[in-house]
Amino acid sequence: MNKKYKFLLLTLCVAALALNGCAKNADSEVQGSDTAAAITNPRQIVAADNKTGRTIMWEAKVKQPYTLEYRLQGSKDIQAVQATDSSFTDKDSFIQYTARLSGLVPGSAYEYRISTAQNKGRWHKLQTENGAGFTALIFPDSQSANYSGWQQLAREAYKRHPQSAFYVNMGDLVDNGQDASQWRAWFNSVSVFSDAVPLAPILGNHEAYSLEWKECLPASYTHLFNVPQNGLAKYPNQFYSFDYGPVHFVVLDTNFSEMQKFQPDLLADELPWLEKDLAASKAPWKVVLTHRDIFLYGFGPESGRTQTKTHFLDFSYQLMPVFEKYKVDAVLTAHLHTYRRRVPLQNFAPAPQGSGITYILTGVAGDVRYPKLWGDFEWDAATAPKPETANYMTLKADEKTLEFKAFLPDGKQFDEVKLTK
């Protein structure tokens, strides 16, 4: 082989390697890596209107400017918004960022990525809603000593219901609201779908406990979840509402006793907000989500505790008439770690046939359980199999029907109720 041919062959090889490297770099830019962008726990949070909006949050390894890029799936037209630094310190420090998207096209498949000046994250899915029917996952209290059980339940539930448009966690997401390790365990548990499926979180009383197990402001919770704004600056991210399809959801803060020292006017301020919010909604269905239940149950005979009668809580006498005034269809609650669907209620009693509000105490999804604590109550239309373990629910809605189903961890259904218009 002569020298001229060797030189030409070497030149072609170098060029080919360079082109291949460029192709890989270009592909890397398209695919990206969240590790390279130094982010963890990318997550979607519901917006007030999920046809055109969505909130994206994530944690970061270091503080630096972040951009959220998004596009219609398959499009080359990339839009971008600058992320807001929403870092905070409670007992531990979190470096995190928030980007709020608006002006999205209803009923469209989007994808987004989180990027720095040097590196681009991978593409994540984002689906806007189209105003039609949908299915959502409902998880009761997930607080745990060991979050592996919660992780398995959440992931298996999503695997069985991959069409879920969003998911709800009914409060007490963690056992201690100031324990950063528990928050990271919670986020890790839902990480296989939280980047693509928006969350509607609810504030529970365990989010308002310090590491010393004293009541405190739920600072970690209210910083970790930038939910739709309620217009009351003194209660940031504590209660809110949002629309999805034909349903208007109202998420309440029921930590009235925990906040007595810090926010003594919580109920007094939340009530007029609730009335105004429900009055403004024209949605076919209205659903209220609260952490605390409307009842305190009497103890069961095997609990070893003094038997007391089941009774309404004080705040129930103020909230329930508002629910009835504005024709709320269903109220989902948690806190007691037991599943109870009640007969429809109206005016603090079983309702006449074909009327009343359906109240469902949603159960428990973590490993903190009280299988023999609560007694039976004559207004319970359905309960979970005993001894109670964990469970989850689905909500399926269209303009004519609102359907709730309850499942054991293995996917076996144990309750169902369908409301119709």
N, C-alpha and C positions, 0 to 999 in steps of 0.2 A: 504494500500500500504506500503510495507516494506521499510526501510531506504535505502537498497542497490538499489532497483528499482527506488526510488525517485532520488537518486544520478545519476543513469544512464540516466534517463529521462532528468534531468537538464543538464547533460553534452551534450546530443544529441541536446537539444534546443539551447544551447550556440554555439555549432558547426554550427548548421543550420543558426543561425543569423550571425555568422562570415562569412560563405560562401556566404550568401545573400548580405552582405555588400561588400565583395570582388567583387561579380558579378556586383553590382551597381557601384563600383569604376572603374571596368574594362570598363563597359558601358559608364561611364562618360568620361573616357579617349578617347574612340572612338568618342562619340558624341561631347564632349567638350562644351565650352561656351566662346564666345568672350567677354562677360562681365567679366568672371573670368580671362581671359587673359588681361583684361584692355585695349581693343582696340575698336575703332569705325571707321566707314567709310572705311571698306576694299573695295578696288576698283581695277579693272583691267584697264591697259592702253595698247593700241596697241603696238606691237613690230614692228621692221622693217620687219621681216619675221614671220608671225603669224602661220606658219606651225610648227615651232620649238621653238618659243620664246614667252614670255609674261612678262609684268612688273606688279607687285602687289605692291600697296601702302596702307598705313593705318595710322590713327592717334592713339595715345596712351595717356593714363591717366598720366603715369609716365615714366621717362627714365629708361630703363633697356634693357639688351640684348634680342633680339627676333630672333627666328628661323622660317623660313617658310618651312613647311613639305609638300610634295606633292607625289602623287602616281596615277597610272592608276586606274580608278574607279573600286572598288571591289578588288584590289590587296592588299596583305599584305606587299609588298615591298615598304617601305617608304623611299624617298630620302629627303634631307634637304639642304637648303642654309642659311647662316647667313645673316640677314637683315642689311642694311646700315642705320645708323642714318642720316636722311635727314631733321631734325628739323630746323626751321628758325624763325626769328622774323622780321616782317614788322612793322605794327603799333601794332599788337598783336603777341603773341607767339604760334607757332604750334609745338607740339611734334609729329613727324611722322617718318615713316620708309619705306624703299624701298627694294624690292627684285626683281632681274631680273632673269628670268628662261630662260635657253637655252637647246638645245639638246633634246627637247620634240619630241614625235612621231607624225608625221602629221596625221590629221584626227582622233584624239583619244580623248576620254572622260577622263579627269583628275579630281582630287579633291585636294584642298589644305587647310591647316589650319595654323594659326599663333599662335605660342606657346612661353611661357617663360619657365624658369627652373622649375617653380612650377605648371603652369597651361597650358592646351592645349585649343586652340580655336576650334570652330566647323568646320566641313568640308564644303567647298564652291566648286561649280562646276567651271571647266575650260575646254573649248573645243578648241582644236587646229584645224586649218583649213586644208582642204585636197586639196586645189588648184582648186577646182571645183566652181560651181556657189554658190551664197549666196544672202541674203537680209540684208540690213542695214537700220537703222532708222536715219533720218536727222532732227535735231531740229534747227530752226533759233534762233536768239537772245532770251535768256531767262531772261535777266535783268528785274527786277521787283521791285515794291514798296512792294508788298506782294506776296510771292512765293507760296501761296497755289494754284493759278491758274496754274502756271508752274508745280507744283507737280502733279496736277490732269491730265494735258495734257500728261506729260511724262509717268506717270504710266498707263494711259488708252491706250496710243499708244503702249506701250510694251505689255499690255494685249492683244491687237488686233493682234500684230505681235510678238508672243513669239519666233518665229524661227529666229529672228534678230541676226546676227552674231556679230555685233558691232553697236555702235551708235556714231553719230557726233553731236557736239554742235558748231554752226557756229560763235562763238565769242560773246562778250558781255554776257558771262555767268551770270555775276552779274552786278549790276548798278554801284558799286564802288569797285574797285579792292583792296582797303585797308580795307574794312569793313569786319572783320572776321565773324560777325553775318550773313552776306549775303552768304558767302562761306559755312557756316554750314547749312544754309537753302537750298542752292543749293544741297549740298551733301545729305541732308536728303530727298530731293525730289526724287532723283534717287536711294535711298538706297535699294529699293526692287529688283533691278536688277543689280546695278553697281558692286556688288561683283562677278557676274557670266558673265556679258557681258562687253567686253572691250570698252573703250572710246577713240575716236579720237578728242581731243579738238583743238579749233582754238583760237588764241589770238585776242581779240577785243580791240577797243580803250578804252572802259570803264574799262578794266583791268589795264589801264595805268593812272588812276586818283587817287589822294591822297584823304584823308578824307576832305581836304580843297578844293577839286575839282580843283586841279592844276595837270598838267601833271607830271608824274613820271615814273620811271622804273617799269615794271609790276612784281615786286618781288614776290608777293603772287602767282600769276598765274604760274610763271616759277618754283617755288618751289613745288607747289601742283601737278604738272603734269610732271612727268619724261618721256617725249616722246622719240622716237628714236633720237639718237644724229646726229647732222648735220655736225660735224667735225670742226665747227667754235666756239671756246671757248668764244668769245665775245658776242655770241647770244645764250645763253643756253636755250633750250626748246622753242624757239620763232618760228622756222620753221623747218619742217622735212618732211620725206616721209615714206611711208610704202606700202607693197604689201598685198593684200587680194584676193585670188582666181585669176581670170584673170585680175584684175584691179591694176594698179599702181596709188596710191594717192599721191599728193603733197600738203602739207599744208603750205601756205605762211603767213608771217607777213606783213600786209599792214599798220602798224602804222607809216608811214613815217613822217607825220607832227608832231605827238605826240613825236616821238623820235628824232626830229631835234636837240634838245639841248643835248641829251644824247648819241645818236648813229647816227650822221649825215651821216654816210656812209652805213646805213642799205640797201637802195635800190641798191647802187653800189656793195655791197658785196653779196646781195641776188641773183642778176641777174646771175652772173657766176655760183653760186651754183645751181640755177634752171636749167640752160642750161646743166651743167654736169650731174645733176640728171636725167633729161628727156632723155638725149642722151644715158644714160646707161641702161635704162629700155627696156626690150624686151616684156613687158606685152601686150596682145591684146588690152587693153583699158587703156587710161590715163585720169584721172580726177583731176582737180585742185580745191582746197578748199581755199577760201580767205574770210576774214571778209568784207572788203570794196568792194563795187560794182564797176564795170567799169564806170558807169554813175553817174552823179548827175542829178536827174530829176528836171524839172521845177515845180513850185508850181501849185497846182490845183486852179480852180476858186473859190472854197469855202474855201480856206485856209486863206483868209484874208491877204495874203502876195503878194508882187509884183511878177508878172508872169515873169519867166525866161525860156529860152529854155533848154531842156535836152542836156547835153554835156558830152563828155568823160573827165575823170580825167587825170591829167598830167601823173601819173604813168602807166595808161592804154596804153599810146603810147609806153612804153618800155616793158611792160609785154605781151601784146597781140601778137606782132610779134613772140615772143619766143614760145608762145602757138601754133601758126600756124606752125612755123618751125619744131617743134617736134611732130606735129599731135596729139595734145590734143583733146580729143573727147568732153568733157563737162567741164564747169567751174561753180561751185556753189559759190554764194556770199550771203551777208547779209547786216546788218548795217542800211538800210533804212526802215525796219519794214513794208515792203509791198511785196507781191508776184507778180513777173513778169517773165514769160518765154518769151525769145526773139526769133525772127526768127533767124536761124543760121547766124552767122556773119563771115565775112572774109575781111581782109584789111579795117577794120573800116566801113563796110557797109554790108547790106544784101548779103548773099552769093548766088552764082549760085545754081540752083536746085541740090540737092544731095551732097552738099559740105558745108564747114563751121563748126564752133564750136557752140554747144548749150550752151548758157549762161542762168542760172536760178538764179534769185534773190529770195531767199528761203522764205521770209516772216518774221513772228514774232511768238515767242512761249511764251513770258512773257506778263506782263500787261502794258508795256510802248508802246502805240500805237498811230499812226498818221493817222487815217482813212480818213481824207480829205486833207492831206498835199500835196501829190504828184499828179501831173497832168498825163494824159494819154500820151502815146508815140506811134507813128506809128509802131515802130519795136517790140512792145509787142504782141506776138502771143497768150498769155493767161494771165489772171489776176485772183485774188481771188474775190469771191462775195463781193459786197459792201453793207454796210460799213464793212471794213475789221476788223476781230477779230484775233484770234490766229490760227495757223496751224502747221502741221508737214508734213514730207515727208518720202517716202521709196525709196530706190535704190535697184533694183534687177539686178543681173549681171550673165551672163555666157559667154562663149567664143564668142557667136554669137550675143548676144543682151545686151543692157544696157537700163534699163527701169526706169523712174522716175514717181512717182505718188505723188500728193499733196492732203492732207486731212484736213478737218475742225476738231475742237476738238471732235465733236460727231462721228467722223469716216467717215463722208460723203466725198467721193472723188470728187474733183472739177477740177483736171487737170491730164493729163497723156501724156508722150512722150516716144517713144521707138526708140532707135538707133540700127541699125543693121550693121553687117560686111558682 
